[in-house]
Amino acid sequence: MIFSDCHSDIGIGFVTKSTPLCHQMPGKFPGTFAYFNDGLFYGQFPGEAAFNKSFISDAKFRAGDIVGVVIGLASKQIIFTKNGVRLKTKSTYYVHSTDDLHPAVSLFNPGDEIEANFGPNFKHNIFMNKSI
């Protein structure tokens, strides 16, 4: 759950073990993926020069929203949710392997807060979603 008023960038996603933890936000470094409070989704596959970026206006999140990022282990597809509803991004994000990915949150300003939930009680029922 997001607690701060999101006056700055908050990114929630996945990073690799080799991602620098200082001054690198998830989704903006090769092999990482993230959903940001301004409604932007970022992902960059290893070896690609450009970021894959998409924007959904109603995907912006703020204090009180519950945000989810899930990787389907069989399909290797990344899905994003807001308040339990799956978001339809313009691009479909897939990972080559889930072995090296770890959950990550980037908080830009002092005072930004989130509460993390790594299961088992998720707002979005991923087991009912046959497409991942």
N, CA, C and O atoms as a GROMACS GRO file, in nm:
protein
  528
    1MET      N    1   0.085  -0.118   0.000
    1MET     CA    2   0.000   0.000   0.000
    1MET      C    3   0.089   0.124   0.000
    1MET      O    4   0.194   0.126   0.065
    2ILE      N    5   0.047   0.225  -0.072
    2ILE     CA    6   0.120   0.351  -0.080
    2ILE      C    7   0.071   0.442   0.032
    2ILE      O    8  -0.049   0.463   0.047
    3PHE      N    9   0.164   0.495   0.111
    3PHE     CA   10   0.128   0.582   0.222
    3PHE      C   11   0.154   0.730   0.195
    3PHE      O   12   0.083   0.816   0.246
    4SER      N   13   0.256   0.759   0.115
    4SER     CA   14   0.290   0.899   0.092
    4SER      C   15   0.200   0.960  -0.015
    4SER      O   16   0.128   0.887  -0.083
    5ASP      N   17   0.205   1.090  -0.029
    5ASP     CA   18   0.124   1.159  -0.128
    5ASP      C   19   0.185   1.156  -0.267
    5ASP      O   20   0.130   1.216  -0.360
    6CYS      N   21   0.296   1.088  -0.284
    6CYS     CA   22   0.360   1.068  -0.415
    6CYS      C   23   0.395   1.200  -0.483
    6CYS      O   24   0.360   1.222  -0.599
    7HIS      N   25   0.463   1.287  -0.411
    7HIS     CA   26   0.510   1.411  -0.472
    7HIS      C   27   0.638   1.387  -0.551
    7HIS      O   28   0.693   1.480  -0.610
    8SER      N   29   0.683   1.265  -0.552
    8SER     CA   30   0.805   1.232  -0.625
    8SER      C   31   0.787   1.096  -0.690
    8SER      O   32   0.680   1.035  -0.682
    9ASP      N   33   0.892   1.048  -0.755
    9ASP     CA   34   0.885   0.918  -0.822
    9ASP      C   35   0.886   0.804  -0.722
    9ASP      O   36   0.973   0.797  -0.635
   10ILE      N   37   0.789   0.715  -0.735
   10ILE     CA   38   0.788   0.589  -0.663
   10ILE      C   39   0.775   0.480  -0.769
   10ILE      O   40   0.679   0.480  -0.846
   11GLY      N   41   0.870   0.388  -0.772
   11GLY     CA   42   0.869   0.280  -0.868
   11GLY      C   43   0.864   0.146  -0.798
   11GLY      O   44   0.934   0.124  -0.699
   12ILE      N   45   0.781   0.055  -0.849
   12ILE     CA   46   0.764  -0.076  -0.789
   12ILE      C   47   0.782  -0.179  -0.900
   12ILE      O   48   0.712  -0.173  -1.002
   13GLY      N   49   0.874  -0.274  -0.882
   13GLY     CA   50   0.896  -0.372  -0.987
   13GLY      C   51   0.996  -0.478  -0.950
   13GLY      O   52   1.000  -0.526  -0.836
   14PHE      N   53   1.079  -0.515  -1.048
   14PHE     CA   54   1.179  -0.620  -1.031
   14PHE      C   55   1.314  -0.572  -1.082
   14PHE      O   56   1.322  -0.501  -1.182
   15VAL      N   57   1.420  -0.612  -1.012
   15VAL     CA   58   1.557  -0.583  -1.053
   15VAL      C   59   1.637  -0.713  -1.051
   15VAL      O   60   1.595  -0.813  -0.993
   16THR      N   61   1.754  -0.709  -1.115
   16THR     CA   62   1.845  -0.823  -1.113
   16THR      C   63   1.947  -0.805  -1.000
   16THR      O   64   1.958  -0.697  -0.942
   17LYS      N   65   2.019  -0.911  -0.970
   17LYS     CA   66   2.123  -0.904  -0.867
   17LYS      C   67   2.230  -0.801  -0.904
   17LYS      O   68   2.290  -0.741  -0.815
   18SER      N   69   2.255  -0.781  -1.033
   18SER     CA   70   2.361  -0.690  -1.076
   18SER      C   71   2.316  -0.544  -1.085
   18SER      O   72   2.398  -0.458  -1.118
   19THR      N   73   2.191  -0.514  -1.055
   19THR     CA   74   2.142  -0.376  -1.062
   19THR      C   75   2.204  -0.294  -0.949
   19THR      O   76   2.195  -0.332  -0.832
   20PRO      N   77   2.268  -0.180  -0.983
   20PRO     CA   78   2.320  -0.094  -0.876
   20PRO      C   79   2.205  -0.042  -0.791
   20PRO      O   80   2.103   0.003  -0.844
   21LEU      N   81   2.219  -0.048  -0.661
   21LEU     CA   82   2.111  -0.006  -0.572
   21LEU      C   83   2.113   0.143  -0.544
   21LEU      O   84   2.015   0.197  -0.492
   22CYS      N   85   2.220   0.209  -0.577
   22CYS     CA   86   2.231   0.352  -0.552
   22CYS      C   87   2.210   0.429  -0.682
   22CYS      O   88   2.280   0.405  -0.780
   23HIS      N   89   2.117   0.519  -0.683
   23HIS     CA   90   2.089   0.608  -0.797
   23HIS      C   91   2.036   0.536  -0.921
   23HIS      O   92   2.049   0.588  -1.032
   24GLN      N   93   1.978   0.418  -0.905
   24GLN     CA   94   1.916   0.347  -1.016
   24GLN      C   95   1.776   0.306  -0.976
   24GLN      O   96   1.757   0.238  -0.875
   25MET      N   97   1.678   0.348  -1.053
   25MET     CA   98   1.540   0.311  -1.024
   25MET      C   99   1.504   0.186  -1.103
   25MET      O  100   1.551   0.169  -1.216
   26PRO      N  101   1.422   0.098  -1.046
   26PRO     CA  102   1.382  -0.020  -1.122
   26PRO      C  103   1.311   0.023  -1.251
   26PRO      O  104   1.237   0.122  -1.253
   27GLY      N  105   1.335  -0.053  -1.357
   27GLY     CA  106   1.275  -0.023  -1.486
   27GLY      C  107   1.360   0.066  -1.573
   27GLY      O  108   1.334   0.078  -1.693
   28LYS      N  109   1.461   0.129  -1.516
   28LYS     CA  110   1.545   0.221  -1.592
   28LYS      C  111   1.689   0.171  -1.602
   28LYS      O  112   1.780   0.247  -1.633
   29PHE      N  113   1.708   0.043  -1.576
   29PHE     CA  114   1.838  -0.022  -1.584
   29PHE      C  115   1.816  -0.154  -1.657
   29PHE      O  116   1.712  -0.217  -1.638
   30PRO      N  117   1.912  -0.198  -1.741
   30PRO     CA  118   1.892  -0.320  -1.819
   30PRO      C  119   1.848  -0.439  -1.734
   30PRO      O  120   1.904  -0.466  -1.627
   31GLY      N  121   1.746  -0.509  -1.782
   31GLY     CA  122   1.697  -0.628  -1.715
   31GLY      C  123   1.600  -0.602  -1.602
   31GLY      O  124   1.564  -0.694  -1.529
   32THR      N  125   1.555  -0.476  -1.587
   32THR     CA  126   1.464  -0.442  -1.478
   32THR      C  127   1.330  -0.392  -1.534
   32THR      O  128   1.321  -0.351  -1.649
   33PHE      N  129   1.227  -0.398  -1.450
   33PHE     CA  130   1.092  -0.360  -1.490
   33PHE      C  131   1.024  -0.290  -1.374
   33PHE      O  132   1.046  -0.327  -1.259
   34ALA      N  133   0.942  -0.188  -1.402
   34ALA     CA  134   0.875  -0.118  -1.292
   34ALA      C  135   0.751  -0.042  -1.338
   34ALA      O  136   0.735  -0.010  -1.456
   35TYR      N  137   0.666  -0.015  -1.242
   35TYR     CA  138   0.543   0.062  -1.256
   35TYR      C  139   0.560   0.183  -1.166
   35TYR      O  140   0.587   0.168  -1.046
   36PHE      N  141   0.546   0.304  -1.222
   36PHE     CA  142   0.568   0.427  -1.147
   36PHE      C  143   0.437   0.499  -1.117
   36PHE      O  144   0.338   0.483  -1.187
   37ASN      N  145   0.439   0.579  -1.011
   37ASN     CA  146   0.320   0.649  -0.963
   37ASN      C  147   0.260   0.744  -1.066
   37ASN      O  148   0.143   0.781  -1.054
   38ASP      N  149   0.335   0.785  -1.167
   38ASP     CA  150   0.281   0.876  -1.268
   38ASP      C  151   0.212   0.801  -1.382
   38ASP      O  152   0.172   0.862  -1.481
   39GLY      N  153   0.197   0.668  -1.368
   39GLY     CA  154   0.129   0.589  -1.470
   39GLY      C  155   0.220   0.534  -1.577
   39GLY      O  156   0.173   0.474  -1.674
   40LEU      N  157   0.350   0.552  -1.563
   40LEU     CA  158   0.445   0.500  -1.661
   40LEU      C  159   0.491   0.360  -1.621
   40LEU      O  160   0.511   0.330  -1.504
   41PHE      N  161   0.509   0.276  -1.722
   41PHE     CA  162   0.563   0.142  -1.705
   41PHE      C  163   0.694   0.137  -1.782
   41PHE      O  164   0.698   0.172  -1.900
   42TYR      N  165   0.799   0.095  -1.717
   42TYR     CA  166   0.930   0.087  -1.780
   42TYR      C  167   0.981  -0.056  -1.777
   42TYR      O  168   0.955  -0.130  -1.683
   43GLY      N  169   1.054  -0.093  -1.882
   43GLY     CA  170   1.122  -0.220  -1.884
   43GLY      C  171   1.234  -0.215  -1.985
   43GLY      O  172   1.220  -0.154  -2.092
   44GLN      N  173   1.345  -0.278  -1.952
   44GLN     CA  174   1.455  -0.286  -2.048
   44GLN      C  175   1.515  -0.424  -2.041
   44GLN      O  176   1.560  -0.470  -1.936
   45PHE      N  177   1.515  -0.490  -2.155
   45PHE     CA  178   1.571  -0.623  -2.161
   45PHE      C  179   1.722  -0.614  -2.176
   45PHE      O  180   1.772  -0.520  -2.238
   46PRO      N  181   1.797  -0.709  -2.121
   46PRO     CA  182   1.942  -0.707  -2.135
   46PRO      C  183   1.981  -0.706  -2.282
   46PRO      O  184   1.922  -0.780  -2.362
   47GLY      N  185   2.078  -0.625  -2.319
   47GLY     CA  186   2.125  -0.618  -2.456
   47GLY      C  187   2.048  -0.522  -2.544
   47GLY      O  188   2.090  -0.497  -2.658
   48GLU      N  189   1.938  -0.466  -2.498
   48GLU     CA  190   1.861  -0.369  -2.577
   48GLU      C  191   1.903  -0.228  -2.541
   48GLU      O  192   1.929  -0.198  -2.424
   49ALA      N  193   1.911  -0.143  -2.640
   49ALA     CA  194   1.955  -0.006  -2.617
   49ALA      C  195   1.844   0.083  -2.562
   49ALA      O  196   1.872   0.177  -2.487
   50ALA      N  197   1.721   0.055  -2.598
   50ALA     CA  198   1.611   0.145  -2.561
   50ALA      C  199   1.523   0.084  -2.453
   50ALA      O  200   1.511  -0.038  -2.440
   51PHE      N  201   1.462   0.172  -2.377
   51PHE     CA  202   1.364   0.131  -2.278
   51PHE      C  203   1.231   0.107  -2.347
   51PHE      O  204   1.197   0.176  -2.443
   52ASN      N  205   1.157   0.011  -2.298
   52ASN     CA  206   1.020  -0.011  -2.343
   52ASN      C  207   0.934   0.065  -2.243
   52ASN      O  208   0.932   0.031  -2.125
   53LYS      N  209   0.862   0.165  -2.289
   53LYS     CA  210   0.786   0.251  -2.198
   53LYS      C  211   0.644   0.265  -2.248
   53LYS      O  212   0.621   0.284  -2.368
   54SER      N  213   0.548   0.255  -2.158
   54SER     CA  214   0.410   0.282  -2.194
   54SER      C  215   0.343   0.360  -2.082
   54SER      O  216   0.389   0.359  -1.968
   55PHE      N  217   0.235   0.428  -2.116
   55PHE     CA  218   0.166   0.515  -2.022
   55PHE      C  219   0.017   0.488  -2.027
   55PHE      O  220  -0.041   0.474  -2.135
   56ILE      N  221  -0.045   0.479  -1.910
   56ILE     CA  222  -0.190   0.466  -1.901
   56ILE      C  223  -0.236   0.570  -1.801
   56ILE      O  224  -0.196   0.566  -1.684
   57SER      N  225  -0.319   0.664  -1.844
   57SER     CA  226  -0.355   0.777  -1.758
   57SER      C  227  -0.426   0.735  -1.630
   57SER      O  228  -0.402   0.794  -1.525
   58ASP      N  229  -0.512   0.634  -1.636
   58ASP     CA  230  -0.582   0.593  -1.515
   58ASP      C  231  -0.500   0.498  -1.429
   58ASP      O  232  -0.550   0.444  -1.330
   59ALA      N  233  -0.374   0.477  -1.465
   59ALA     CA  234  -0.286   0.389  -1.388
   59ALA      C  235  -0.206   0.466  -1.284
   59ALA      O  236  -0.130   0.404  -1.208
   60LYS      N  237  -0.221   0.597  -1.278
   60LYS     CA  238  -0.148   0.674  -1.176
   60LYS      C  239  -0.191   0.626  -1.038
   60LYS      O  240  -0.308   0.596  -1.015
   61PHE      N  241  -0.094   0.618  -0.946
   61PHE     CA  242  -0.131   0.580  -0.810
   61PHE      C  243  -0.085   0.684  -0.710
   61PHE      O  244   0.006   0.763  -0.736
   62ARG      N  245  -0.152   0.683  -0.593
   62ARG     CA  246  -0.123   0.781  -0.488
   62ARG      C  247  -0.151   0.716  -0.352
   62ARG      O  248  -0.180   0.596  -0.344
   63ALA      N  249  -0.143   0.793  -0.247
   63ALA     CA  250  -0.163   0.742  -0.112
   63ALA      C  251  -0.295   0.666  -0.104
   63ALA      O  252  -0.398   0.714  -0.152
   64GLY      N  253  -0.293   0.549  -0.043
   64GLY     CA  254  -0.411   0.466  -0.026
   64GLY      C  255  -0.428   0.359  -0.132
   64GLY      O  256  -0.503   0.264  -0.111
   65ASP      N  257  -0.359   0.372  -0.246
   65ASP     CA  258  -0.370   0.272  -0.352
   65ASP      C  259  -0.286   0.148  -0.319
   65ASP      O  260  -0.184   0.157  -0.251
   66ILE      N  261  -0.332   0.034  -0.369
   66ILE     CA  262  -0.258  -0.091  -0.355
   66ILE      C  263  -0.209  -0.130  -0.493
   66ILE      O  264  -0.289  -0.151  -0.585
   67VAL      N  265  -0.078  -0.140  -0.508
   67VAL     CA  266  -0.014  -0.164  -0.635
   67VAL      C  267   0.048  -0.303  -0.634
   67VAL      O  268   0.107  -0.344  -0.534
   68GLY      N  269   0.035  -0.376  -0.744
   68GLY     CA  270   0.094  -0.508  -0.754
   68GLY      C  271   0.175  -0.526  -0.880
   68GLY      O  272   0.141  -0.471  -0.985
   69VAL      N  273   0.281  -0.603  -0.869
   69VAL     CA  274   0.364  -0.641  -0.983
   69VAL      C  275   0.389  -0.791  -0.968
   69VAL      O  276   0.442  -0.836  -0.866
   70VAL      N  277   0.351  -0.868  -1.070
   70VAL     CA  278   0.357  -1.014  -1.062
   70VAL      C  279   0.424  -1.069  -1.187
   70VAL      O  280   0.403  -1.017  -1.296
   71ILE      N  281   0.505  -1.174  -1.171
   71ILE     CA  282   0.559  -1.247  -1.285
   71ILE      C  283   0.495  -1.385  -1.286
   71ILE      O  284   0.501  -1.458  -1.188
   72GLY      N  285   0.434  -1.420  -1.399
   72GLY     CA  286   0.382  -1.555  -1.417
   72GLY      C  287   0.499  -1.648  -1.440
   72GLY      O  288   0.569  -1.635  -1.541
   73LEU      N  289   0.523  -1.742  -1.350
   73LEU     CA  290   0.641  -1.827  -1.360
   73LEU      C  291   0.640  -1.914  -1.485
   73LEU      O  292   0.746  -1.941  -1.540
   74ALA      N  293   0.524  -1.958  -1.530
   74ALA     CA  294   0.516  -2.040  -1.650
   74ALA      C  295   0.529  -1.955  -1.777
   74ALA      O  296   0.605  -1.990  -1.868
   75SER      N  297   0.456  -1.845  -1.784
   75SER     CA  298   0.455  -1.761  -1.905
   75SER      C  299   0.569  -1.661  -1.908
   75SER      O  300   0.606  -1.613  -2.016
   76LYS      N  301   0.626  -1.629  -1.793
   76LYS     CA  302   0.731  -1.527  -1.777
   76LYS      C  303   0.680  -1.387  -1.814
   76LYS      O  304   0.759  -1.298  -1.846
   77GLN      N  305   0.549  -1.369  -1.809
   77GLN     CA  306   0.488  -1.239  -1.836
   77GLN      C  307   0.477  -1.159  -1.707
   77GLN      O  308   0.443  -1.214  -1.602
   78ILE      N  309   0.505  -1.030  -1.716
   78ILE     CA  310   0.491  -0.941  -1.601
   78ILE      C  311   0.356  -0.870  -1.613
   78ILE      O  312   0.324  -0.815  -1.718
   79ILE      N  313   0.279  -0.872  -1.504
   79ILE     CA  314   0.154  -0.796  -1.503
   79ILE      C  315   0.158  -0.696  -1.388
   79ILE      O  316   0.226  -0.716  -1.288
   80PHE      N  317   0.085  -0.589  -1.406
   80PHE     CA  318   0.077  -0.483  -1.307
   80PHE      C  319  -0.069  -0.468  -1.265
   80PHE      O  320  -0.159  -0.478  -1.348
   81THR      N  321  -0.092  -0.443  -1.137
   81THR     CA  322  -0.228  -0.424  -1.087
   81THR      C  323  -0.236  -0.297  -1.003
   81THR      O  324  -0.137  -0.252  -0.944
   82LYS      N  325  -0.355  -0.241  -0.999
   82LYS     CA  326  -0.382  -0.126  -0.912
   82LYS      C  327  -0.514  -0.154  -0.842
   82LYS      O  328  -0.617  -0.173  -0.908
   83ASN      N  329  -0.511  -0.155  -0.710
   83ASN     CA  330  -0.630  -0.182  -0.629
   83ASN      C  331  -0.701  -0.311  -0.670
   83ASN      O  332  -0.824  -0.318  -0.673
   84GLY      N  333  -0.621  -0.413  -0.703
   84GLY     CA  334  -0.674  -0.545  -0.735
   84GLY      C  335  -0.716  -0.566  -0.879
   84GLY      O  336  -0.758  -0.676  -0.914
   85VAL      N  337  -0.706  -0.463  -0.963
   85VAL     CA  338  -0.747  -0.473  -1.103
   85VAL      C  339  -0.623  -0.477  -1.191
   85VAL      O  340  -0.534  -0.392  -1.179
   86ARG      N  341  -0.618  -0.575  -1.280
   86ARG     CA  342  -0.505  -0.586  -1.372
   86ARG      C  343  -0.508  -0.470  -1.470
   86ARG      O  344  -0.612  -0.437  -1.527
   87LEU      N  345  -0.392  -0.408  -1.488
   87LEU     CA  346  -0.380  -0.296  -1.582
   87LEU      C  347  -0.339  -0.348  -1.718
   87LEU      O  348  -0.254  -0.436  -1.730
   88LYS      N  349  -0.399  -0.293  -1.820
   88LYS     CA  350  -0.365  -0.332  -1.957
   88LYS      C  351  -0.264  -0.231  -2.011
   88LYS      O  352  -0.300  -0.118  -2.046
   89THR      N  353  -0.140  -0.273  -2.019
   89THR     CA  354  -0.036  -0.186  -2.073
   89THR      C  355  -0.036  -0.196  -2.225
   89THR      O  356  -0.084  -0.294  -2.281
   90LYS      N  357   0.019  -0.095  -2.290
   90LYS     CA  358   0.026  -0.095  -2.436
   90LYS      C  359   0.128  -0.197  -2.485
   90LYS      O  360   0.115  -0.250  -2.596
   91SER      N  361   0.227  -0.225  -2.403
   91SER     CA  362   0.328  -0.325  -2.435
   91SER      C  363   0.310  -0.443  -2.341
   91SER      O  364   0.264  -0.427  -2.228
   92THR      N  365   0.347  -0.561  -2.389
   92THR     CA  366   0.346  -0.678  -2.303
   92THR      C  367   0.489  -0.703  -2.259
   92THR      O  368   0.580  -0.709  -2.342
   93TYR      N  369   0.509  -0.717  -2.130
   93TYR     CA  370   0.642  -0.737  -2.076
   93TYR      C  371   0.665  -0.884  -2.046
   93TYR      O  372   0.586  -0.948  -1.976
   94TYR      N  373   0.774  -0.938  -2.100
   94TYR     CA  374   0.816  -1.074  -2.071
   94TYR      C  375   0.960  -1.071  -2.024
   94TYR      O  376   1.038  -0.986  -2.066
   95VAL      N  377   0.995  -1.164  -1.937
   95VAL     CA  378   1.133  -1.177  -1.893
   95VAL      C  379   1.190  -1.305  -1.953
   95VAL      O  380   1.116  -1.400  -1.980
   96HIS      N  381   1.321  -1.305  -1.974
   96HIS     CA  382   1.386  -1.424  -2.029
   96HIS      C  383   1.396  -1.534  -1.923
   96HIS      O  384   1.382  -1.652  -1.952
   97SER      N  385   1.420  -1.492  -1.800
   97SER     CA  386   1.432  -1.586  -1.689
   97SER      C  387   1.392  -1.515  -1.561
   97SER      O  388   1.416  -1.396  -1.545
   98THR      N  389   1.332  -1.588  -1.470
   98THR     CA  390   1.295  -1.530  -1.341
   98THR      C  391   1.400  -1.560  -1.235
   98THR      O  392   1.387  -1.515  -1.121
   99ASP      N  393   1.504  -1.635  -1.270
   99ASP     CA  394   1.604  -1.678  -1.172
   99ASP      C  395   1.675  -1.563  -1.103
   99ASP      O  396   1.704  -1.571  -0.984
  100ASP      N  397   1.702  -1.457  -1.175
  100ASP     CA  398   1.784  -1.349  -1.122
  100ASP      C  399   1.702  -1.227  -1.078
  100ASP      O  400   1.760  -1.126  -1.038
  101LEU      N  401   1.570  -1.234  -1.083
  101LEU     CA  402   1.488  -1.117  -1.051
  101LEU      C  403   1.444  -1.115  -0.905
  101LEU      O  404   1.413  -1.219  -0.845
  102HIS      N  405   1.443  -0.995  -0.849
  102HIS     CA  406   1.403  -0.974  -0.710
  102HIS      C  407   1.310  -0.854  -0.704
  102HIS      O  408   1.328  -0.759  -0.781
  103PRO      N  409   1.212  -0.855  -0.613
  103PRO     CA  410   1.124  -0.738  -0.599
  103PRO      C  411   1.203  -0.616  -0.555
  103PRO      O  412   1.299  -0.626  -0.478
  104ALA      N  413   1.161  -0.500  -0.605
  104ALA     CA  414   1.230  -0.376  -0.569
  104ALA      C  415   1.131  -0.261  -0.564
  104ALA      O  416   1.033  -0.256  -0.638
  105VAL      N  417   1.160  -0.168  -0.475
  105VAL     CA  418   1.082  -0.045  -0.462
  105VAL      C  419   1.180   0.070  -0.460
  105VAL      O  420   1.281   0.065  -0.389
  106SER      N  421   1.152   0.173  -0.537
  106SER     CA  422   1.236   0.292  -0.538
  106SER      C  423   1.156   0.409  -0.483
  106SER      O  424   1.051   0.445  -0.537
  107LEU      N  425   1.206   0.467  -0.377
  107LEU     CA  426   1.143   0.585  -0.315
  107LEU      C  427   1.240   0.701  -0.333
  107LEU      O  428   1.354   0.694  -0.286
  108PHE      N  429   1.197   0.805  -0.399
  108PHE     CA  430   1.287   0.914  -0.435
  108PHE      C  431   1.309   1.015  -0.323
  108PHE      O  432   1.423   1.058  -0.301
  109ASN      N  433   1.206   1.053  -0.252
  109ASN     CA  434   1.218   1.157  -0.149
  109ASN      C  435   1.212   1.099  -0.008
  109ASN      O  436   1.143   1.000   0.016
  110PRO      N  437   1.286   1.162   0.085
  110PRO     CA  438   1.270   1.125   0.225
  110PRO      C  439   1.124   1.146   0.266
  110PRO      O  440   1.063   1.246   0.228
  111GLY      N  441   1.071   1.053   0.342
  111GLY     CA  442   0.931   1.064   0.384
  111GLY      C  443   0.836   0.982   0.300
  111GLY      O  444   0.723   0.956   0.343
  112ASP      N  445   0.877   0.940   0.179
  112ASP     CA  446   0.793   0.850   0.099
  112ASP      C  447   0.785   0.716   0.171
  112ASP      O  448   0.886   0.668   0.223
  113GLU      N  449   0.667   0.656   0.175
  113GLU     CA  450   0.647   0.531   0.246
  113GLU      C  451   0.558   0.436   0.167
  113GLU      O  452   0.466   0.478   0.097
  114ILE      N  453   0.587   0.307   0.181
  114ILE     CA  454   0.500   0.202   0.128
  114ILE      C  455   0.494   0.090   0.231
  114ILE      O  456   0.577   0.084   0.322
  115GLU      N  457   0.396   0.003   0.217
  115GLU     CA  458   0.392  -0.121   0.294
  115GLU      C  459   0.398  -0.234   0.193
  115GLU      O  460   0.314  -0.240   0.103
  116ALA      N  461   0.496  -0.323   0.206
  116ALA     CA  462   0.514  -0.433   0.111
  116ALA      C  463   0.443  -0.558   0.159
  116ALA      O  464   0.438  -0.587   0.279
  117ASN      N  465   0.386  -0.633   0.063
  117ASN     CA  466   0.320  -0.760   0.091
  117ASN      C  467   0.374  -0.862  -0.008
  117ASN      O  468   0.349  -0.852  -0.128
  118PHE      N  469   0.447  -0.959   0.043
  118PHE     CA  470   0.502  -1.063  -0.044
  118PHE      C  471   0.418  -1.191  -0.037
  118PHE      O  472   0.467  -1.298  -0.074
  119GLY      N  473   0.296  -1.181   0.009
  119GLY     CA  474   0.202  -1.292   0.007
  119GLY      C  475   0.174  -1.344   0.146
  119GLY      O  476   0.242  -1.307   0.242
  120PRO      N  477   0.077  -1.429   0.157
  120PRO     CA  478  -0.003  -1.489   0.050
  120PRO      C  479  -0.131  -1.414   0.018
  120PRO      O  480  -0.199  -1.450  -0.079
  121ASN      N  481  -0.167  -1.312   0.093
  121ASN     CA  482  -0.296  -1.244   0.073
  121ASN      C  483  -0.280  -1.124  -0.020
  121ASN      O  484  -0.249  -1.013   0.025
  122PHE      N  485  -0.301  -1.147  -0.149
  122PHE     CA  486  -0.287  -1.041  -0.247
  122PHE      C  487  -0.423  -0.981  -0.280
  122PHE      O  488  -0.526  -1.049  -0.271
  123LYS      N  489  -0.424  -0.855  -0.318
  123LYS     CA  490  -0.548  -0.788  -0.359
  123LYS      C  491  -0.600  -0.848  -0.490
  123LYS      O  492  -0.721  -0.864  -0.508
  124HIS      N  493  -0.508  -0.881  -0.584
  124HIS     CA  494  -0.543  -0.940  -0.714
  124HIS      C  495  -0.523  -1.091  -0.704
  124HIS      O  496  -0.416  -1.136  -0.662
  125ASN      N  497  -0.623  -1.170  -0.740
  125ASN     CA  498  -0.613  -1.315  -0.732
  125ASN      C  499  -0.543  -1.367  -0.857
  125ASN      O  500  -0.607  -1.391  -0.959
  126ILE      N  501  -0.412  -1.386  -0.848
  126ILE     CA  502  -0.334  -1.430  -0.964
  126ILE      C  503  -0.369  -1.573  -1.005
  126ILE      O  504  -0.347  -1.610  -1.120
  127PHE      N  505  -0.421  -1.651  -0.913
  127PHE     CA  506  -0.454  -1.790  -0.945
  127PHE      C  507  -0.580  -1.800  -1.031
  127PHE      O  508  -0.601  -1.902  -1.097
  128MET      N  509  -0.662  -1.697  -1.032
  128MET     CA  510  -0.782  -1.695  -1.116
  128MET      C  511  -0.750  -1.643  -1.256
  128MET      O  512  -0.834  -1.650  -1.345
  129ASN      N  513  -0.630  -1.592  -1.276
  129ASN     CA  514  -0.590  -1.532  -1.403
  129ASN      C  515  -0.521  -1.638  -1.487
  129ASN      O  516  -0.403  -1.666  -1.466
  130LYS      N  517  -0.591  -1.695  -1.582
  130LYS     CA  518  -0.538  -1.805  -1.663
  130LYS      C  519  -0.436  -1.758  -1.767
  130LYS      O  520  -0.366  -1.841  -1.825
  131SER      N  521  -0.427  -1.627  -1.792
  131SER     CA  522  -0.339  -1.578  -1.898
  131SER      C  523  -0.195  -1.560  -1.854
  131SER      O  524  -0.108  -1.531  -1.936
  132ILE      N  525  -0.168  -1.578  -1.724
  132ILE     CA  526  -0.028  -1.569  -1.682
  132ILE      C  527   0.012  -1.700  -1.631
  132ILE      O  528   0.126  -1.718  -1.589
   0.00000   0.00000   0.00000
